[in-house]
Amino acid sequence: MPDRTTEALWYVGAGCAEIRNEPLAEPGPGEVRVRALYSAISRGTERLVLAGRVPTSEFERMRAPFMGGSFPFPVKYGYSTVGCVEAGPAEMVGRIVFVLHPHQSLFNVPLSAVVALPDGVPPARAVLAANMETALNAVWDAAPAGRVTIVGAGVVGALVAFLCGRLAGAQVTLVDIKPARAELAQKFGVSFATPEAAPTDCDLVVHASGTAAGLATALSLAGFEATVLELSWYGDALVPVPLGAAFHSRRLRLVSSQVGHVAPSHREGWTHHRRLADAVALLADSRLDALLAPAVAFHDLPARLPDILNAKNGVLCQLISYP
């Protein structure tokens, strides 16, 4: 019989969320019980989930690990939590771990689902692991070299720029409509440009703005036989793609990248867990703290979500703290 309760955030209707109490049993064999310290809102995806804009065709593919309920509502959704192991194998008790889990104060998961944080990765910064995993998989998909431009300086786009900026010989530019994002590019050691001043004839353009205008910009910046890698997900929206003008004469490749599968270049020998552990280790860089917004208390989330998910508020990664 359950001997304790937990609290979890549920999306219960378009634009509406609430915190629900749930029973929690003792962890079973091979499980650990984790008490959340921090989680993070994935603003692009969770904005679509809260709005009820997950297409029916994607109801199963969009299920996050340990998700509760079903699309469209009610659904317990999220995939970026850091916590402390309270119960389980003795060697794990007291360890700080990352888990792909919805926003919840206390939960049980299989031991295989947690990644212990290495030295140098503080708990608050570790909430970026899910986005770093997406960015890492995108870099594997793209095999960047030469002139690389990333359109969209949100969390995922900025992390792609961060990773590409570490590659020898790559000339990396981060493009965004917000000039203030130039400071972020500077921190990551890459160039910055607004769309009007962005470099053209690029060898690779990664699109991560989540807008049709951004995709059009990305296509316009690609050089001859270049690749445009699409990282944005638009939910149920129909997005115009400008395939006229010089699209064919430049022999462009428009390809998608999605974290649900390990990139083909690394599929042999790489599991999802190994890739996630690698993403966590990549967070041992204090410059990445620039992506984190000041923490919002977990119990304040239902009231604060409309502002957090407002695309115009300038928030990058919204940190959530638990009591």
LOSE-499162 format. One record per residue: residue number from 1; x, y, z of N, C-alpha, C in turn. Coordinates in steps of 0.02 Angstrom, whole numbers, plus 50000, padded with zeros to 5 digits. Each point is the difference from the previous one (the first is absolute). Layout:
LOSE-499162
<r NUM <X Y Z> <X Y Z> <X Y Z>>
...
end
This chain:
LOSE-499162
<r 1 <50042 49940 50000> <49958 50060 50000> <50044 50063 50000>>
<r 2 <49980 50052 49963> <50039 50062 50001> <50004 50028 50071>>
<r 3 <50059 50023 50018> <50007 50027 50068> <50017 50074 49999>>
<r 4 <49998 50031 49943> <50015 50071 49996> <49967 50027 49937>>
<r 5 <50002 50066 49993> <49971 50033 49941> <50053 50043 49968>>
<r 6 <49986 50018 49938> <50043 50045 49963> <49957 50052 49965>>
<r 7 <50030 50053 49975> <49964 50052 49963> <50028 50004 49930>>
<r 8 <49955 50007 49951> <50021 50002 49930> <49960 50053 49963>>
<r 9 <50033 50031 49951> <49967 50048 49956> <49965 49963 49944>>
<r 10 <49936 50016 49990> <49960 49971 49946> <49973 50056 49956>>
<r 11 <50005 49990 49934> <49965 50043 49952> <49930 49970 49991>>
<r 12 <49950 50038 50019> <49932 49973 50004> <49952 50027 49948>>
<r 13 <50019 50050 49963> <49959 50029 49948> <50039 50054 49965>>
<r 14 <49976 50023 49943> <50037 50051 49963> <50013 50061 50043>>
<r 15 <50063 50014 50013> <50020 50057 50040> <49992 49991 50075>>
<r 16 <49985 49940 50023> <49985 49989 50071> <50043 49943 50028>>
<r 17 <50031 50013 50057> <50040 49949 50034> <49985 50001 50075>>
<r 18 <50013 49945 50033> <49989 49996 50073> <50049 49951 50030>>
<r 19 <50011 50008 50065> <50042 49953 50037> <49954 49950 50035>>
<r 20 <50013 49936 49989> <49959 49947 50029> <50041 49959 50049>>
<r 21 <49966 49977 50053> <50030 49953 50047> <49989 49929 49972>>
<r 22 <50052 49958 50006> <49997 49932 49976> <50030 49953 50052>>
<r 23 <49974 49940 50007> <50032 49951 50045> <50066 49976 49970>>
<r 24 <50046 49983 50044> <50065 49975 49977> <50019 49940 50042>>
<r 25 <50010 49943 49967> <50020 49939 50034> <50075 50002 50015>>
<r 26 <50022 49952 50040> <50072 49991 50011> <50032 49977 49934>>
<r 27 <50062 50020 49987> <50032 49976 49938> <50007 49925 50000>>
<r 28 <49988 49970 49942> <50005 49928 49993> <50071 49978 49984>>
<r 29 <50010 49936 49988> <50067 49975 49983> <50026 50035 49936>>
<r 30 <50062 50021 50003> <50029 50033 49942> <49979 50071 49990>>
<r 31 <49965 50030 50050> <49977 50069 49996> <50035 50044 50051>>
<r 32 <49998 50065 49988> <50023 50050 50048> <49944 50050 50010>>
<r 33 <49998 50029 50060> <49953 50055 50012> <50040 50065 50000>>
<r 34 <49976 50048 49960> <50036 50063 49990> <49957 50058 50026>>
<r 35 <50030 50043 50039> <49967 50062 50022> <50026 50057 49956>>
<r 36 <49955 50033 49965> <50020 50052 49953> <50031 50060 50035>>
<r 37 <50053 50026 49970> <50031 50062 50021> <49983 50056 49950>>
<r 38 <50006 49983 49936> <49986 50048 49947> <49969 49962 49940>>
<r 39 <49959 50035 49963> <49982 49977 49933> <50000 50061 49955>>
<r 40 <49988 49989 49936> <50000 50056 49952> <49943 49991 49952>>
<r 41 <49971 50057 49980> <49948 50000 49949> <50033 49998 49931>>
<r 42 <49978 49954 49958> <50019 50000 49930> <49950 50045 49964>>
<r 43 <50018 50064 49990> <49950 50050 49983> <49966 49987 49933>>
<r 44 <50038 49978 49949> <49968 49988 49936> <49951 49943 50002>>
<r 45 <50023 49942 50025> <49956 49941 50001> <49943 50008 50049>>
<r 46 <50015 50024 50061> <49948 50004 50051> <49949 50056 49984>>
<r 47 <50020 50049 49962> <49951 50050 49977> <49948 49966 49955>>
<r 48 <50023 49956 49956> <49954 49964 49956> <49957 49951 50038>>
<r 49 <50029 49967 50050> <49962 49952 50041> <49946 50037 50038>>
<r 50 <50017 50055 50032> <49951 50038 50039> <49944 50027 49957>>
<r 51 <50016 50017 49938> <49950 50026 49954> <49958 49945 49967>>
<r 52 <50016 49937 50014> <49964 49945 49969> <50015 49992 49927>>
<r 53 <50061 50017 49979> <50018 50001 49929> <50045 49942 49979>>
<r 54 <49998 49945 50038> <50035 49939 49978> <49955 49965 49949>>
<r 55 <50022 49990 49939> <49957 49968 49950> <49981 49929 50020>>
<r 56 <49940 49979 49982> <49977 49933 50017> <50049 49947 49975>>
<r 57 <50029 50012 49942> <50047 49951 49971> <50062 49990 50043>>
<r 58 <50014 50049 50045> <50061 49997 50040> <49987 49983 50073>>
<r 59 <49939 49982 50017> <49983 49986 50070> <50047 49948 50031>>
<r 60 <50017 49948 49964> <50043 49948 50029> <50074 50019 49994>>
<r 61 <50020 50027 49943> <50071 50018 49992> <50021 50056 50047>>
<r 62 <49953 50043 50020> <50017 50056 50043> <49997 49984 50075>>
<r 63 <49984 49938 50017> <49999 49981 50070> <50071 50005 50028>>
<r 64 <50007 50037 50055> <50064 50008 50033> <50009 49943 50050>>
<r 65 <50062 49983 50018> <50010 49949 50051> <49963 50017 50064>>
<r 66 <49964 49952 50029> <49964 50006 50063> <49943 50051 49997>>
<r 67 <49979 50016 49940> <49943 50045 49992> <49937 49968 50030>>
<r 68 <49957 50041 50029> <49936 49976 50025> <49943 50025 49957>>
<r 69 <49944 49963 49999> <49943 50020 49960> <50011 49988 49927>>
<r 70 <49963 50035 49959> <50006 49993 49927> <49981 50065 49967>>
<r 71 <50026 50011 49940> <49984 50060 49962> <49928 49997 49975>>
<r 72 <49966 50056 49995> <50027 50067 50014> <50001 50018 50074>>
<r 73 <49950 49979 50039> <49995 50017 50071> <49960 49945 50036>>
<r 74 <50012 49993 50065> <50053 50029 50041> <50065 49962 49989>>
<r 75 <50055 50035 50007> <50065 49968 49987> <50052 50030 50048>>
<r 76 <50040 49955 50028> <50057 50020 50042> <50061 49996 49955>>
<r 77 <50028 50058 49983> <50050 50003 49947> <50062 50040 50023>>
<r 78 <50056 49982 49972> <50064 50033 50015> <50054 49948 49996>>
<r 79 <50063 50022 49993> <50054 49950 49993> <50067 50028 50021>>
<r 80 <50001 50039 50055> <50065 50027 50020> <49999 50013 50075>>
<r 81 <50018 49949 50039> <49998 50006 50073> <50066 49977 50030>>
<r 82 <50022 50036 50051> <50060 49983 50038> <49979 49991 50072>>
<r 83 <50022 49946 50031> <49981 49988 50069> <50051 49959 50038>>
<r 84 <49983 49986 50063> <50044 49961 50044> <49968 49932 50012>>
<r 85 <50039 49948 49994> <49975 49932 50012> <49990 49990 50075>>
<r 86 <49939 49985 50020> <49984 49989 50070> <49997 49927 50020>>
<r 87 <49984 49957 49953> <49994 49928 50016> <50019 49960 49938>>
<r 88 <50027 49941 50012> <50023 49957 49946> <50064 49966 50020>>
<r 89 <50040 49977 49952> <50064 49969 50017> <50043 50047 50042>>
<r 90 <50035 49973 50049> <50038 50040 50048> <50049 50047 49965>>
<r 91 <50030 49976 49946> <50051 50042 49967> <49970 50060 49965>>
<r 92 <49933 50001 49990> <49968 50055 49966> <49968 50050 50048>>
<r 93 <49986 49980 50061> <49967 50045 50047> <50043 50061 50013>>
<r 94 <49971 50059 49993> <50036 50062 50008> <50030 50028 49937>>
<r 95 <49999 49961 49945> <50028 50024 49937> <49952 50049 49967>>
<r 96 <50027 50051 49967> <49960 50047 49961> <49997 49974 49929>>
<r 97 <49939 49996 49972> <49992 49967 49935> <49956 50043 49954>>
<r 98 <50008 49989 49936> <49955 50027 49949> <49953 49945 49977>>
<r 99 <49935 50019 49990> <49951 49952 49976> <49954 50034 49949>>
<r 100 <49983 49964 49947> <49951 50025 49952> <49931 49988 50029>>
<r 101 <49978 50044 50044> <49938 49990 50038> <49959 50064 50001>>
<r 102 <49933 49995 50001> <49958 50059 50006> <50013 50038 50065>>
<r 103 <49968 50058 50006> <50008 50044 50058> <49963 49968 50059>>
<r 104 <50037 49973 50048> <49971 49963 50056> <50048 50002 50058>>
<r 105 <49974 50006 50061> <50042 50010 50058> <50037 49937 50023>>
<r 106 <49970 49941 49991> <50029 49938 50024> <49976 49944 49954>>
<r 107 <50045 49955 49978> <49979 49949 49953> <50047 49940 50002>>
<r 108 <49974 49944 49977> <50040 49939 49993> <50013 49987 49925>>
<r 109 <50062 49981 49985> <50017 49982 49931> <50050 49943 50002>>
<r 110 <50006 49962 49945> <50052 49948 49997> <50069 50032 50008>>
<r 111 <50045 49963 50032> <50068 50024 50008> <50031 50017 49932>>
<r 112 <49982 49963 49949> <50028 50011 49933> <49979 50066 49969>>
<r 113 <49949 50034 50030> <49975 50063 49972> <50037 50061 50026>>
<r 114 <50043 49992 50051> <50033 50058 50029> <50072 50004 49976>>
<r 115 <50024 50062 49996> <50071 50013 49985> <50028 50041 50057>>
<r 116 <50048 49972 50035> <50032 50036 50056> <50041 50059 49973>>
<r 117 <49995 50057 50033> <50037 50059 49977> <50074 49992 50016>>
<r 118 <50043 50012 49951> <50072 49999 50013> <50021 50063 50037>>
<r 119 <50060 49998 50029> <50028 50059 50032> <50003 50056 49948>>
<r 120 <49984 50061 50022> <50004 50057 49955> <49934 50017 49967>>
<r 121 <49948 49960 50010> <49934 50016 49973> <49952 50011 50059>>
<r 122 <49985 50063 50017> <49956 50014 50056> <49927 49982 49984>>
<r 123 <49960 49985 50051> <49931 49977 49988> <49958 50048 49957>>
<r 124 <50004 50065 50012> <49958 50046 49962> <50017 49999 49926>>
<r 125 <50064 49999 49984> <50020 50000 49929> <49983 49934 49966>>
<r 126 <49997 49946 50039> <49988 49934 49971> <49930 49994 49969>>
<r 127 <49954 50046 50015> <49934 49996 49967> <50006 50010 49925>>
<r 128 <50056 50026 49976> <50011 50010 49928> <50015 49935 49963>>
<r 129 <50005 49944 50036> <50023 49938 49969> <49956 49977 49943>>
<r 130 <49935 50005 50007> <49956 49977 49946> <50010 50042 49937>>
<r 131 <50006 50066 50007> <50013 50042 49942> <50069 49989 49972>>
<r 132 <50049 49988 50044> <50068 49985 49976> <50000 49935 49961>>
<r 133 <49961 49951 50021> <49997 49938 49963> <49971 50011 49930>>
<r 134 <49948 50043 49995> <49972 50017 49935> <50052 50034 49956>>
<r 135 <50037 50048 50030> <50051 50036 49962> <50056 49953 49978>>
<r 136 <50020 49956 50044> <50054 49953 49984> <49979 49954 49942>>
<r 137 <49939 49975 50003> <49976 49957 49946> <49996 50038 49934>>
<r 138 <49981 50064 50004> <49998 50042 49939> <50069 50008 49970>>
<r 139 <50050 50011 50042> <50069 50008 49975> <50023 49935 49968>>
<r 140 <49981 49943 50029> <50017 49936 49969> <49965 49993 49933>>
<r 141 <49936 50021 49997> <49963 49996 49937> <50031 50044 49946>>
<r 142 <50026 50058 50021> <50021 50051 49951> <50072 49993 49978>>
<r 143 <50043 49969 50042> <50072 49996 49986> <50027 50069 49978>>
<r 144 <49996 50050 50044> <50017 50069 49980> <50073 50009 49982>>
<r 145 <50011 50043 49951> <50067 50019 49980> <49995 50064 49959>>
<r 146 <50054 50038 49996> <50000 50060 49959> <49957 50055 50031>>
<r 147 <49960 50032 49957> <49958 50056 50023> <49934 49973 50026>>
<r 148 <49990 50007 50065> <49941 49971 50033> <49960 50058 50030>>
<r 149 <49935 50001 49985> <49956 50052 50028> <49941 49966 50034>>
<r 150 <49984 50025 50059> <49943 49975 50038> <49949 50057 50003>>
<r 151 <49940 49988 49974> <49947 50050 50001> <49952 49985 50057>>
<r 152 <49998 50046 50048> <49958 49991 50059> <50042 49988 50062>>
<r 153 <50006 50052 50043> <50042 49996 50060> <49959 49984 50062>>
<r 154 <49952 49952 49993> <49969 49972 50059> <50048 49951 50033>>
<r 155 <49976 49961 50047> <50044 49955 50036> <50033 49949 49954>>
<r 156 <49961 49966 49959> <50029 49949 49957> <50047 50031 49948>>
<r 157 <49979 50054 49968> <50043 50032 49952> <50065 50025 50031>>
<r 158 <49995 50029 50059> <50060 50024 50034> <50047 49942 50018>>
<r 159 <49971 49943 50021> <50042 49943 50017> <50033 49970 49938>>
<r 160 <49965 50000 49943> <50032 49979 49938> <50059 50045 49984>>
<r 161 <49990 50066 50008> <50055 50047 49987> <50058 49988 50049>>
<r 162 <49984 49986 50063> <50051 49985 50050> <50041 49939 49979>>
<r 163 <49967 49947 49978> <50036 49940 49979> <50040 50011 49937>>
<r 164 <49970 50034 49951> <50035 50012 49937> <50060 50046 50010>>
<r 165 <49994 50045 50048> <50055 50046 50014> <50062 49965 50027>>
<r 166 <49992 49938 50023> <50056 49962 50025> <50037 49961 49945>>
<r 167 <49973 50001 49939> <50028 49961 49945> <50056 50038 49965>>
<r 168 <50056 49969 49992> <50057 50032 49967> <49982 50017 49928>>
<r 169 <50013 50061 49981> <49991 50021 49930> <49931 50023 49982>>
<r 170 <49951 49990 50044> <49932 50022 49984> <49993 50075 50012>>
<r 171 <49966 50033 49954> <49985 50072 50006> <49926 50005 50017>>
<r 172 <49985 50014 50062> <49932 49992 50026> <49968 50068 50013>>
<r 173 <49938 50008 49975> <49961 50061 50011> <49933 49982 50029>>
<r 174 <49980 50033 50053> <49934 49992 50030> <49957 50059 49976>>
<r 175 <49942 49985 49972> <49956 50051 49971> <49935 50003 50039>>
<r 176 <49979 50061 50017> <49937 50008 50035> <49973 50070 49987>>
<r 177 <49933 50007 50006> <49969 50066 49990> <50010 50045 50060>>
<r 178 <50023 49971 50057> <50011 50040 50060> <50074 50018 50005>>
<r 179 <50018 50064 49989> <50070 50019 50004> <50033 49985 50067>>
<r 180 <49959 49997 50053> <50028 49987 50067> <50032 49931 50004>>
<r 181 <49982 49955 49954> <50029 49933 50002> <50073 50000 49978>>
<r 182 <50025 50058 49977> <50071 50005 49982> <50044 49986 50061>>
<r 183 <49977 50019 50058> <50039 49987 50062> <50008 49925 50012>>
<r 184 <49948 49963 49986> <50003 49927 50008> <50050 49970 49951>>
<r 185 <49997 50022 49937> <50048 49976 49950> <50072 50014 50021>>
<r 186 <50010 50060 50026> <50068 50018 50022> <50024 49954 50056>>
<r 187 <49956 49984 50047> <50018 49954 50054> <50021 49932 49973>>
<r 188 <49967 49978 49946> <50014 49934 49972> <50056 50001 49948>>
<r 189 <50029 50059 49988> <50057 50004 49955> <49982 49994 49926>>
<r 190 <49938 50020 49982> <49980 49998 49930> <49977 50069 49978>>
<r 191 <49992 50010 49936> <49978 50064 49973> <49924 50006 50008>>
<r 192 <49975 50062 49994> <49928 50012 50004> <49980 50045 49942>>
<r 193 <49939 49990 49975> <49972 50044 49949> <49924 49999 50005>>
<r 194 <49970 50055 49981> <49928 50001 49989> <49987 49969 49931>>
<r 195 <49938 49981 49985> <49987 49969 49935> <50023 50042 49941>>
<r 196 <49992 50066 50006> <50018 50044 49944> <50075 50001 49987>>
<r 197 <50040 49987 50051> <50073 50004 49993> <50033 49931 50002>>
<r 198 <49962 49947 49996> <50027 49933 50007> <50042 49981 49940>>
<r 199 <50051 49958 50010> <50042 49979 49944> <49962 49954 49952>>
<r 200 <50015 50004 49937> <49970 49957 49949> <50050 49948 49976>>
<r 201 <49978 49957 49954> <50044 49948 49973> <50029 49955 50054>>
<r 202 <49958 49984 50051> <50023 49958 50055> <50000 49927 49979>>
<r 203 <50044 49961 50031> <50004 49929 49986> <49946 49961 50038>>
<r 204 <49982 50025 50058> <49947 49970 50040> <49961 50055 50034>>
<r 205 <49933 49994 49997> <49957 50045 50038> <49954 49957 50043>>
<r 206 <50001 50013 50065> <49956 49965 50046> <49944 50047 50019>>
<r 207 <49938 49978 49990> <49943 50043 50016> <49968 49978 50066>>
<r 208 <49995 50047 50048> <49972 49984 50065> <49957 50056 50028>>
<r 209 <49972 50042 49956> <49960 50056 50025> <49928 49982 50013>>
<r 210 <49976 49946 49971> <49930 49981 50009> <49952 50043 49961>>
<r 211 <50023 50038 49951> <49957 50044 49961> <50010 49989 49926>>
<r 212 <49948 50013 49961> <50005 49995 49927> <50050 50051 49972>>
<r 213 <50000 50059 50030> <50047 50052 49977> <50072 49977 50012>>
<r 214 <50013 49968 50056> <50066 49975 50014> <50022 49947 49951>>
<r 215 <49953 49956 49981> <50016 49948 49951> <50016 50031 49933>>
<r 216 <49962 50051 49980> <50014 50034 49937> <50070 50032 50002>>
<r 217 <50017 50030 50056> <50067 50029 50008> <50053 49946 49993>>
<r 218 <49989 49943 50033> <50050 49946 49998> <50012 49977 49928>>
<r 219 <49946 49992 49962> <50008 49978 49930> <50036 50052 49959>>
<r 220 <49989 50064 50015> <50032 50053 49961> <50074 50006 50013>>
<r 221 <50023 49974 50057> <50071 50007 50018> <50043 49942 49976>>
<r 222 <49968 49947 49977> <50037 49940 49980> <50034 50009 49933>>
<r 223 <50061 49975 49995> <50038 50004 49938> <49987 49940 49955>>
<r 224 <50038 49994 49948> <49991 49947 49950> <50009 49931 50033>>
<r 225 <49951 49956 49990> <50000 49932 50026> <50009 49997 50076>>
<r 226 <49976 50052 50034> <50004 50003 50073> <49942 49961 50030>>
<r 227 <50005 49987 50065> <49948 49968 50038> <49966 50050 50046>>
<r 228 <49934 49998 50000> <49961 50037 50049> <49969 49948 50047>>
<r 229 <50021 50001 50063> <49976 49952 50049> <49943 50032 50041>>
<r 230 <49942 49969 49997> <49941 50027 50034> <49992 49968 50069>>
<r 231 <50006 50042 50052> <49993 49977 50069> <49934 50022 50031>>
<r 232 <49965 50046 49969> <49937 50026 50029> <49944 49949 49992>>
<r 233 <49955 50000 50049> <49939 49959 49996> <49941 50047 50006>>
<r 234 <49952 49994 49954> <49947 50049 49994> <49932 49973 50024>>
<r 235 <49998 49941 50029> <49936 49973 50023> <49953 49989 49942>>
<r 236 <49939 50028 50005> <49950 49989 49948> <49999 50056 49948>>
<r 237 <50049 50046 50003> <50001 50056 49953> <50024 49979 49931>>
<r 238 <49970 50028 49947> <50024 49991 49932> <50050 50056 49985>>
<r 239 <50061 49981 49982> <50054 50049 49992> <50019 50006 49927>>
<r 240 <49995 50060 49972> <50022 50010 49930> <50075 49993 49994>>
<r 241 <50022 49965 49949> <50072 49990 49988> <50016 50028 49930>>
<r 242 <50041 50052 49995> <50015 50031 49935> <50048 49957 49959>>
<r 243 <49971 49959 49957> <50041 49955 49959> <50007 50025 49928>>
<r 244 <49980 50062 49988> <50009 50030 49934> <50067 50034 49995>>
<r 245 <50003 50052 49958> <50061 50039 49990> <50059 49953 49988>>
<r 246 <50053 50006 50041> <50062 49963 49986> <50006 49935 50039>>
<r 247 <49945 49978 50031> <50005 49939 50042> <50028 49941 49959>>
<r 248 <49973 49989 49941> <50023 49942 49960> <50067 50013 49966>>
<r 249 <50009 50060 49975> <50063 50013 49965> <50060 49997 50048>>
<r 250 <49987 50013 50064> <50055 49994 50049> <50005 49929 50028>>
<r 251 <49955 49955 49977> <50002 49929 50020> <50002 49993 50077>>
<r 252 <49955 50035 50034> <50000 49999 50073> <49970 49935 50027>>
<r 253 <50023 49980 50058> <49973 49943 50036> <49965 50025 50063>>
<r 254 <49935 49988 50006> <49962 50018 50060> <49985 49936 50037>>
<r 255 <50030 49992 50059> <49994 49937 50038> <49978 50015 50071>>
<r 256 <49969 49951 50031> <49976 50009 50069> <50047 49965 50048>>
<r 257 <49998 50023 50062> <50036 49968 50055> <49952 49996 50059>>
<r 258 <49998 49943 50032> <49956 49991 50058> <50033 49953 50048>>
<r 259 <49995 50016 50065> <50039 49965 50051> <49973 49931 50015>>
<r 260 <49941 49982 49975> <49971 49935 50016> <50042 49941 49977>>
<r 261 <50042 50010 49949> <50044 49948 49976> <50071 50027 50000>>
<r 262 <50048 49957 50018> <50070 50019 49996> <50017 50011 49926>>
<r 263 <50039 50053 49986> <50019 50016 49931> <50032 49939 49966>>
<r 264 <49985 49989 49936> <50028 49941 49966> <50076 49994 50005>>
<r 265 <50034 50057 50001> <50073 49998 50004> <50026 49970 50065>>
<r 266 <49958 49999 50053> <50021 49975 50065> <49956 49942 50024>>
<r 267 <49957 49976 49958> <49951 49950 50023> <50034 49936 50021>>
<r 268 <50054 49982 49966> <50035 49939 50019> <50044 50014 50061>>
<r 269 <49985 49970 50056> <50040 50008 50060> <49975 50053 50048>>
<r 270 <49951 50041 49980> <49974 50051 50044> <49928 49985 50018>>
<r 271 <49987 49993 50065> <49931 49994 50025> <49974 50069 50018>>
<r 272 <49934 50005 50012> <49972 50063 50023> <50031 50020 50067>>
<r 273 <50011 49952 50044> <50028 50016 50066> <50071 50026 49994>>
<r 274 <50040 49970 49956> <50069 50023 49991> <50001 50071 49972>>
<r 275 <49955 50013 49952> <49997 50068 49972> <49979 50050 50053>>
<r 276 <49951 49983 50042> <49978 50046 50053> <50056 50012 50050>>
<r 277 <50036 49948 50018> <50056 50009 50047> <50054 50046 49970>>
<r 278 <50011 49994 49935> <50049 50043 49966> <49975 50072 50001>>
<r 279 <49934 50010 49990> <49972 50067 50002> <50007 50031 50069>>
<r 280 <49989 49961 50052> <50008 50025 50068> <50072 50022 50012>>
<r 281 <50047 49960 49979> <50071 50017 50010> <50019 50064 49963>>
<r 282 <49968 50014 49943> <50015 50061 49962> <49979 50064 50036>>
<r 283 <49961 49992 50054> <49975 50059 50037> <50050 50027 50051>>
<r 284 <50060 49972 50002> <50051 50023 50047> <50034 50063 49973>>
<r 285 <49961 50050 49986> <50026 50064 49974> <49955 50055 50027>>
<r 286 <50028 50043 50042> <49960 50051 50035> <49969 50051 49952>>
<r 287 <50025 50005 49939> <49971 50046 49952> <49927 49983 49985>>
<r 288 <49982 49937 50009> <49932 49978 49985> <49949 50026 50050>>
<r 289 <50023 50026 50057> <49954 50030 50048> <49963 50060 49970>>
<r 290 <50027 50028 49947> <49968 50058 49968> <49932 49981 49970>>
<r 291 <49987 49935 49990> <49937 49978 49971> <49944 49994 50052>>
<r 292 <50017 50002 50064> <49952 49987 50053> <49967 50064 50026>>
<r 293 <49934 50000 50002> <49963 50055 50030> <49994 49987 50075>>
<r 294 <49994 50052 50042> <49992 49990 50072> <49943 49952 50015>>
<r 295 <50009 49960 50051> <49953 49946 50015> <49931 50026 50020>>
<r 296 <49949 49964 49979> <49931 50009 50021> <49982 49942 50046>>
<r 297 <49966 50014 50055> <49980 49947 50046> <49950 49953 49967>>
<r 298 <50008 49936 50012> <49956 49949 49971> <49927 50015 50013>>
<r 299 <49982 50020 50061> <49930 50011 50017> <49971 50062 49964>>
<r 300 <50044 50042 49973> <49976 50060 49964> <49991 49986 49925>>
<r 301 <50018 49940 49978> <50000 49987 49928> <49932 50010 49966>>
<r 302 <49945 49974 50026> <49937 50008 49963> <49984 50073 49985>>
<r 303 <50014 50045 50047> <49986 50071 49988> <50052 50033 49955>>
<r 304 <50061 49975 50002> <50054 50032 49963> <50009 49975 49929>>
<r 305 <49971 49943 49984> <50011 49969 49934> <49984 50045 49941>>
<r 306 <49943 50036 50000> <49986 50043 49941> <50057 50049 49985>>
<r 307 <50030 50028 50052> <50055 50047 49988> <50063 49962 49979>>
<r 308 <50014 49944 50034> <50060 49961 49984> <49999 49978 49927>>
<r 309 <49942 49980 49975> <49994 49973 49933> <49987 50053 49947>>
<r 310 <49997 50063 50020> <49991 50054 49953> <50064 50009 49958>>
<r 311 <49994 49990 49936> <50059 50002 49956> <50035 50067 50000>>
<r 312 <49966 50053 50023> <50029 50067 49996> <50036 50022 50064>>
<r 313 <50001 49957 50052> <50027 50024 50064> <50076 49994 50006>>
<r 314 <50033 49969 49952> <50073 49997 50001> <50030 49946 50043>>
<r 315 <49958 49961 50035> <50026 49945 50041> <50030 49946 49956>>
<r 316 <50056 49974 50020> <50030 49943 49964> <49979 49936 50036>>
<r 317 <50038 49978 50049> <49982 49939 50037> <49971 50020 50068>>
<r 318 <49936 49987 50011> <49969 50018 50064> <50013 49945 50051>>
<r 319 <50037 50020 50052> <50017 49955 50054> <49943 49997 50051>>
<r 320 <49985 49941 50026> <49948 49991 50051> <50033 49970 50061>>
<r 321 <49987 50028 50059> <50028 49975 50062> <49946 49966 50041>>
<r 322 <50019 49949 50038> <49954 49961 50040> <50015 50009 50074>>
<r 323 <49948 50002 50042> <50011 50011 50072> <50035 49940 50032>>
end
